[in-house]
């Protein structure tokens, strides 16, 4: 998606440790007009797959997932990273490691929101090493729902998560795949 790549080049900042800061438009301050274009593109890619729900993980994926869900006319379910008092009943659980935060989380979704009748589209802002996406895939598998695929805003192709998930036979559509970043020069190289 050329518009997204241009925005990453203009406003993204490469930091040491393979970190790409896009907080001015994607995951802190959100450019809702850009999210609209992202949602439209995910709809174009997955419109024929009978999506009944969109699943994401808190918190940075929620904004993009909500805008995308408007195009599909379906609800968004998000996996929580902490158990809270307002989650009642049984839950599906999976363990994920956050590349950005350097922590391991147990993610949870109430069993009443993922059913075998659902056709799930996963949406997330980033794909690096694939732990979060793998965890979401596990939740879908455990629920008996059908996983139609995953829509990723930015994939760091050089970190292997995309290859890992695709290697499991899961359709992954990334709108911008980065092949290399240089924290000294700020250069970002995209896959064509």
Phi, psi and omega per residue, in radians:
X1 nan 1.878 -2.993
X2 -1.068 -0.706 3.126
X3 -1.014 -0.756 3.123
X4 -1.152 -0.781 3.129
X5 -1.042 -0.735 3.120
X6 -1.096 -0.692 -3.133
X7 -1.177 -0.704 3.095
X8 -1.078 -0.788 3.139
X9 -1.077 -0.726 -3.066
X10 -1.316 -0.784 -2.962
X11 -2.016 -0.124 3.108
X12 -1.384 2.618 3.125
X13 -2.265 2.182 3.128
X14 -1.496 2.225 3.121
X15 -2.002 2.844 3.098
X16 -1.029 2.606 3.102
X17 1.472 0.415 3.129
X18 1.085 0.642 3.112
X19 -1.761 2.279 3.048
X20 -1.974 2.002 3.116
X21 -1.544 2.069 3.065
X22 -2.249 0.585 -3.042
X23 -1.258 -0.224 3.136
X24 -1.386 -0.220 -3.131
X25 -2.484 -0.234 -3.029
X26 -2.080 -0.849 -2.962
X27 -2.270 0.398 2.919
X28 -2.500 -1.200 2.895
X29 -1.578 2.332 -3.046
X30 -1.982 2.241 3.069
X31 -1.545 1.705 -3.017
X32 -1.157 -0.575 3.079
X33 -1.107 -0.758 3.071
X34 -1.103 -0.730 3.089
X35 -1.018 -0.640 3.092
X36 -1.063 -0.738 3.106
X37 -1.187 -0.666 3.096
X38 -1.114 -0.814 3.123
X39 -1.062 -0.721 3.113
X40 -1.071 -0.715 -3.134
X41 -1.198 -0.730 3.075
X42 -1.088 -0.657 3.094
X43 -1.102 -0.772 3.108
X44 -1.004 -0.730 -3.079
X45 -1.268 -0.572 -3.014
X46 -2.078 0.176 -3.035
X47 -1.007 -0.588 -3.078
X48 -1.543 0.174 -3.015
X49 -1.751 0.115 3.068
X50 1.115 0.629 -3.118
X51 -1.047 2.268 3.077
X52 -1.915 -0.361 3.101
X53 -2.649 2.652 3.018
X54 -1.936 2.333 3.133
X55 -2.059 2.326 3.076
X56 -2.417 -3.085 3.134
X57 -2.131 2.503 3.126
X58 -1.212 2.570 0.023
X59 -2.064 -0.442 -2.985
X60 -1.186 -0.389 3.136
X61 -1.425 -0.231 -2.991
X62 -1.123 -0.777 -3.113
X63 -1.034 -0.892 3.138
X64 -1.100 -0.711 3.139
X65 -1.078 -0.734 -3.123
X66 -1.131 -0.790 3.127
X67 -1.130 -0.737 3.111
X68 -1.067 -0.722 -3.119
X69 -1.058 -0.530 3.104
X70 -1.061 -0.635 3.129
X71 -1.219 -0.625 -3.138
X72 -1.470 -0.362 -3.069
X73 1.204 0.661 -3.098
X74 -2.256 2.830 3.094
X75 -1.362 2.833 3.030
X76 -1.903 2.347 2.996
X77 -2.018 2.347 3.058
X78 -2.122 2.409 3.093
X79 -1.299 2.248 3.125
X80 -1.545 2.589 3.140
X81 -1.623 -0.098 3.106
X82 -2.463 2.523 3.042
X83 -1.245 2.389 3.104
X84 -2.314 2.880 -3.102
X85 -1.159 -0.395 -3.095
X86 -1.518 0.036 3.005
X87 -1.673 1.923 -3.116
X88 -1.904 2.712 3.116
X89 1.443 -2.885 -3.069
X90 -1.430 2.669 -3.101
X91 -2.315 2.710 2.911
X92 -1.608 2.441 -3.087
X93 -2.298 2.525 3.036
X94 -2.569 2.719 -3.115
X95 -1.877 2.273 3.128
X96 -2.311 2.641 3.061
X97 -1.918 2.199 3.125
X98 -1.488 2.085 3.070
X99 -1.096 -0.794 -3.072
X100 -1.131 -0.754 -3.042
X101 -1.676 -0.200 3.133
X102 1.101 0.599 -3.128
X103 -2.263 2.776 3.027
X104 -1.844 2.324 -3.133
X105 -2.132 2.574 2.882
X106 -1.667 2.002 3.125
X107 -1.651 2.557 -3.064
X108 -2.405 2.561 3.030
X109 -2.413 2.364 3.093
X110 -1.087 2.385 -3.128
X111 -1.089 -0.365 -3.136
X112 -1.290 -0.207 -3.107
X113 -1.800 -0.152 3.056
X114 -2.237 2.058 -3.085
X115 -2.222 2.845 3.097
X116 -1.049 -0.365 3.132
X117 -1.384 -0.211 -3.064
X118 -1.400 2.599 2.985
X119 -2.050 1.934 -2.914
X120 -1.786 2.315 2.947
X121 -1.907 2.158 3.068
X122 -1.493 2.394 3.078
X123 -2.287 2.332 3.044
X124 -2.616 2.799 -3.106
X125 -1.348 -0.688 -3.073
X126 -2.295 2.616 2.947
X127 -2.305 2.004 3.129
X128 -1.987 -1.526 -3.119
X129 -1.600 -0.201 3.008
X130 1.659 0.066 -3.083
X131 -1.150 -0.824 -3.122
X132 -1.102 -0.786 -3.133
X133 -1.137 -0.687 3.070
X134 -1.070 -0.723 3.110
X135 -1.095 -0.720 3.093
X136 -1.141 -0.697 3.087
X137 -1.045 -0.691 3.119
X138 -1.108 -0.732 3.106
X139 -1.046 -0.760 3.137
X140 -1.125 -0.805 3.139
X141 -1.042 -0.815 -3.118
X142 -1.099 -0.518 -3.116
X143 -1.373 -0.307 -3.065
X144 1.474 0.017 3.104
X145 -1.251 2.907 3.088
X146 -1.666 2.242 3.081
X147 -1.610 1.998 -3.130
X148 -1.504 -0.398 3.120
X149 2.700 -2.989 -3.109
X150 -2.355 2.334 3.036
X151 -1.887 2.137 -3.083
X152 -2.075 2.321 3.127
X153 -1.247 -0.978 -3.118
X154 -2.246 2.162 3.064
X155 -1.931 2.266 3.000
X156 -1.571 1.586 -3.036
X157 -1.026 -0.486 -3.096
X158 -1.344 -0.122 -3.129
X159 -1.733 -0.044 2.916
X160 1.496 -0.131 -3.107
X161 -1.120 -0.711 3.130
X162 -1.085 -0.782 3.111
X163 -1.095 -0.682 3.123
X164 -1.068 -0.861 -3.101
X165 -1.211 -0.767 3.102
X166 -1.096 -0.590 3.101
X167 -1.108 -0.346 3.081
X168 -1.545 0.112 3.115
X169 1.444 0.280 -3.117
X170 -1.691 2.306 3.112
X171 -1.270 2.146 3.095
X172 -2.144 2.155 3.081
X173 -2.008 1.922 3.135
X174 -1.855 2.310 -3.070
X175 -1.379 -0.430 3.038
X176 -2.526 2.116 3.097
X177 -1.938 2.119 -3.139
X178 -1.667 2.204 3.117
X179 -1.612 -0.450 -3.127
X180 -2.792 2.603 3.049
X181 -2.423 2.557 3.124
X182 -2.216 1.976 -3.084
X183 -1.257 -0.297 3.119
X184 -1.425 -0.732 -3.107
X185 -1.712 -0.332 -3.067
X186 1.423 0.081 -3.092
X187 -1.203 2.434 3.095
X188 -2.222 2.208 3.127
X189 -1.940 2.183 -3.133
X190 -1.715 2.599 2.998
X191 -1.311 2.429 3.109
X192 -1.517 nan nan
